[in-house]
Amino acid sequence: MGAAALYQLAKRGKRVLGIDRFAPPHGFGSSHGQSRITRLAIGEGAHFTPLALRSHDIWRELERETGRALMTRTGGLVIGGHKDAAPLHVANFLEQTIKAAKRYDIRHEILDARDIRRRFTAFNPRDDEIGYYEYEASFLRPETCVEVQLDLARMHGVEIRESTRVLDIDGTDVKTDGGTFHAERVVVSAGPWISDLLGVACEDVFRVYRQVMFWFEVDGPAAPFQPGNFPIFIWQIPNATHGIYGFPAIDGEHAIKIAGEQYVVTTSADDVNRHVSEEEIAHMHERHVAPFLKNVSLRCVRAVPCLYTVTQDAGFVVDTMPGNEQVLIVSACSGHGFKHSAALGEAVAELIVDGRSRLDLSAFRLDRFTATGISPPRL
Ligand SMILES: Cc1cc2nc3c(=O)[nH]c(=O)nc-3n(C[C@H](O)[C@H](O)[C@H](O)COP(=O)(O)OP(=O)(O)OC[C@H]3O[C@@H](n4cnc5c(N)ncnc54)[C@H](O)[C@@H]3O)c2cc1C
């Protein structure tokens, strides 16, 4: 979010300073791990689709400008429809995806279980499951996306202070361990650390959850798992607390990345356990991989934790700080924000430069929580 906002502000000729406690792209927050799904019909709610459409345009623009590969089209499969289908971010993910596709005329097909097994041989759906196949669904390379936007921002003259920690924001004075900076406007996009910087005004709005990404080696030839034969997928698997999602084998690896979700144990970015145990790997494979995908072995080549920063409605916060109109909050977006980050960065720049953004951000207001009373995430 910060890289996109910096780049877009710099492009508009603003004098901008970027501050980060590490040196992005890095693996301590929420934007690492080789790949992120992007799709256009958004199951979390059709109001996200304009953000995804605009982001796809910007990702392609950035690719043309830099010659770097950011977004690879693989097609995307959302499987669900079982009477006990697990939620994924929201309960009716598949239904909302289809609704959004129809509303925005997103090219797609509805497949029955037999079609899925025939076209994508690694997938093993139950007979009563169906699939939504979206042609434009792709994966993004998050580290490269961050890097190119920061590089372009620097080329436009932006200064980026790495290894500099913001300690407090007082009005528009940004106090860091490397001195205090005064700005006309401040954008806070601190990912899973966001609550540390917003204080009581946003207490309890965000919860941080540790999630784990697993790379399991595949048996036999890699071809059935490579782009062309294997789409990105989201699966509301039956009889589970949450769904799973995954990616094809890329970058010459003989392994696919798969992840699930948990909303039971909260953590914080400073205290999170960054080690993944053998038990976690075995449990993931036995419960969430082997019953659904053929020829994916228990051999885990890597497992990496990452952090979701979640609101109670699984939505975003893009709004001014209560009591301080000069400070704009851009949240880490409840585990589904990367695909939208290019457009959110642009919207932030438009808000700051023009006073309004071309995209409607009203669904991301903070007062939807404060007006109704805050309660823990219901996921
Ligand atoms: C496992 C996992 C899978 C996901 N899958 C998808 C997906 O498939 N598709 C999708 O669209 N989204 C996905 N997401 C969500 C998406 O990755 C996030 O919404 C997005 O990356 C959040 O970016 P951010 O810039 O808000 O946070 P971050 O990338 O964490 O950036 C926050 C930055 O703030 C800096 N910072 C924090 N505090 C301070 C401070 N005090 N001083 C200075 N700097 C500070 C940090 O160093 C960091 O660089 C996933 C997330 C996870 C964890």
The ligand as an SDF file (V2000), in Angstrom:
LIG
                    3D

 53 58  0  0  0  0  0  0  0  0999 V2000
   -0.6400  -15.4380    3.6140 C   0  0  0  0  0  0  0  0  0  0  0  0
   -1.2710  -14.2660    2.9130 C   0  0  0  0  0  0  0  0  0  0  0  0
   -1.8700  -14.4720    1.6980 C   0  0  0  0  0  0  0  0  0  0  0  0
   -2.5040  -13.4330    1.0290 C   0  0  0  0  0  0  0  0  0  0  0  0
   -3.0420  -13.6820   -0.1960 N   0  0  0  0  0  0  0  0  0  0  0  0
   -3.5590  -12.6660   -0.9090 C   0  0  0  0  0  0  0  0  0  0  0  0
   -3.9760  -12.8900   -2.2410 C   0  0  0  0  0  0  0  0  0  0  0  0
   -3.8610  -14.0030   -2.7720 O   0  0  0  0  0  0  0  0  0  0  0  0
   -4.4780  -11.8430   -2.9180 N   0  0  0  0  0  0  0  0  0  0  0  0
   -4.5880  -10.5950   -2.3760 C   0  0  0  0  0  0  0  0  0  0  0  0
   -5.0710   -9.6910   -3.0630 O   0  0  0  0  0  0  0  0  0  0  0  0
   -4.1620  -10.3430   -1.1190 N   0  0  0  0  0  0  0  0  0  0  0  0
   -3.6570  -11.3470   -0.3790 C   0  0  0  0  0  0  0  0  0  0  0  0
   -3.1790  -11.1230    0.8960 N   0  0  0  0  0  0  0  0  0  0  0  0
   -3.3320   -9.7880    1.4860 C   0  0  0  0  0  0  0  0  0  0  0  0
   -2.2740   -8.8240    1.0100 C   0  0  0  0  0  0  0  0  0  0  0  0
   -1.0460   -9.4660    0.8800 O   0  0  0  0  0  0  0  0  0  0  0  0
   -2.2430   -7.6380    1.9710 C   0  0  0  0  0  0  0  0  0  0  0  0
   -3.5280   -7.0250    1.9430 O   0  0  0  0  0  0  0  0  0  0  0  0
   -1.1900   -6.6040    1.5930 C   0  0  0  0  0  0  0  0  0  0  0  0
    0.0160   -7.2130    1.2440 O   0  0  0  0  0  0  0  0  0  0  0  0
   -0.9850   -5.6300    2.7410 C   0  0  0  0  0  0  0  0  0  0  0  0
   -0.0040   -4.7050    2.3900 O   0  0  0  0  0  0  0  0  0  0  0  0
    0.3940   -3.4970    3.3700 P   0  0  0  0  0  0  0  0  0  0  0  0
    1.2390   -2.5730    2.5960 O   0  0  0  0  0  0  0  0  0  0  0  0
   -0.8260   -2.9870    4.0250 O   0  0  0  0  0  0  0  0  0  0  0  0
    1.2310   -4.2160    4.5520 O   0  0  0  0  0  0  0  0  0  0  0  0
    2.7990   -4.5960    4.6260 P   0  0  0  0  0  0  0  0  0  0  0  0
    3.2510   -5.1930    3.3470 O   0  0  0  0  0  0  0  0  0  0  0  0
    2.9640   -5.4030    5.8600 O   0  0  0  0  0  0  0  0  0  0  0  0
    3.5210   -3.2220    4.7580 O   0  0  0  0  0  0  0  0  0  0  0  0
    3.5040   -2.4660    5.9420 C   0  0  0  0  0  0  0  0  0  0  0  0
    4.8310   -1.7400    6.0110 C   0  0  0  0  0  0  0  0  0  0  0  0
    4.8050   -0.8160    7.0850 O   0  0  0  0  0  0  0  0  0  0  0  0
    6.0750   -0.8250    7.6870 C   0  0  0  0  0  0  0  0  0  0  0  0
    5.9240   -0.3460    9.0690 N   0  0  0  0  0  0  0  0  0  0  0  0
    5.0740   -0.8260    9.9970 C   0  0  0  0  0  0  0  0  0  0  0  0
    5.1930   -0.1290   11.1410 N   0  0  0  0  0  0  0  0  0  0  0  0
    6.1280    0.8020   10.9250 C   0  0  0  0  0  0  0  0  0  0  0  0
    6.6870    1.8290   11.7400 C   0  0  0  0  0  0  0  0  0  0  0  0
    6.2980    2.0200   13.0120 N   0  0  0  0  0  0  0  0  0  0  0  0
    7.6420    2.6180   11.2060 N   0  0  0  0  0  0  0  0  0  0  0  0
    8.0550    2.4380    9.9250 C   0  0  0  0  0  0  0  0  0  0  0  0
    7.5540    1.4940    9.1180 N   0  0  0  0  0  0  0  0  0  0  0  0
    6.5940    0.6870    9.6070 C   0  0  0  0  0  0  0  0  0  0  0  0
    6.5230   -2.2730    7.6210 C   0  0  0  0  0  0  0  0  0  0  0  0
    7.9170   -2.4230    7.7570 O   0  0  0  0  0  0  0  0  0  0  0  0
    6.0010   -2.6920    6.2590 C   0  0  0  0  0  0  0  0  0  0  0  0
    6.9750   -2.5480    5.2480 O   0  0  0  0  0  0  0  0  0  0  0  0
   -2.5470  -12.1420    1.6020 C   0  0  0  0  0  0  0  0  0  0  0  0
   -1.9130  -11.9160    2.8210 C   0  0  0  0  0  0  0  0  0  0  0  0
   -1.2650  -12.9570    3.4740 C   0  0  0  0  0  0  0  0  0  0  0  0
   -0.5920  -12.7070    4.7960 C   0  0  0  0  0  0  0  0  0  0  0  0
  1  2  1  0
  2  3  1  0
  2 52  2  0
  3  4  2  0
  4  5  1  0
  4 50  1  0
  5  6  2  0
  6  7  1  0
  6 13  1  0
  7  8  2  0
  7  9  1  0
  9 10  1  0
 10 11  2  0
 10 12  1  0
 12 13  2  0
 13 14  1  0
 14 15  1  0
 14 50  1  0
 15 16  1  0
 16 17  1  0
 16 18  1  0
 18 19  1  0
 18 20  1  0
 20 21  1  0
 20 22  1  0
 22 23  1  0
 23 24  1  0
 24 25  2  0
 24 26  1  0
 24 27  1  0
 27 28  1  0
 28 29  2  0
 28 30  1  0
 28 31  1  0
 31 32  1  0
 32 33  1  0
 33 34  1  0
 33 48  1  0
 34 35  1  0
 35 36  1  0
 35 46  1  0
 36 37  1  0
 36 45  1  0
 37 38  2  0
 38 39  1  0
 39 40  1  0
 39 45  2  0
 40 41  1  0
 40 42  2  0
 42 43  1  0
 43 44  2  0
 44 45  1  0
 46 47  1  0
 46 48  1  0
 48 49  1  0
 50 51  2  0
 51 52  1  0
 52 53  1  0
M  END
$$$$
